[in-house]
Amino acid sequence: MTSAGDTSKGVASACRRTLRDEWRAASVGMGVVLVVMTRLFRLWELHPRVPVVTGNDAVQEMARFKNMLVSGWYWTSDLVGVPYGQDLRDHHVGDSLHMAVSWLLVHLTGEPALTLNLFFF
């Protein structure tokens, strides 16, 4: 008969082994993606402060990043929309993790184009 201590040690070691295996698989997967992405996007030629994408919603995203940098959030800006300024409170983007990560990145980098590239990759 096994004691409760032996059983909990067995479960704990199985959990550690599974966690180690999962980290190993995730690391290999991220490495493969990084190699493929580097080759596919020719990252050695990338200029970080020049936007990688400029079509579709990229311009609007950069405008949001600039608004976050200038006014603190993406809703308003005095730089466009003369004479009253821009007001995007009716344009629902969803104040979610996407916007929180965008806000953090734009305040860490201080540049909308660099933030767009980081967010894209």
Summary of the structure (lengths in Angstrom):
residues: 121
radius of gyration: 22.5
end to end distance: 54.3
largest distance: 82.2
contacts: 270
relative contact order: 0.11
helix: 64%
strand: 3%
